[in-house]
Amino acid sequence: MPTRDRYREYREDQTTIWVSKASRAFLDREKKHPRESTTIVVDRLLRELRSLRRREK
């Protein structure tokens, strides 16, 4: 985990998250190609989850 100062710095710009090893492995498996960024994977998964929730209603 980062130091308190480093965490505060990241918290200000809201661009960094820390995930568990299991989460990281899951995100790596979800990549459509090796060079795809984690951000794109997370955005795609969130869109899919929203879509599924809308269909359930």
Residue pairs with C-beta under 8 A, 6 or more apart in sequence:
1 7
1 18
2 10
2 18
10 16
19 27
27 38
27 41
27 42
30 41
30 44
30 45
31 41
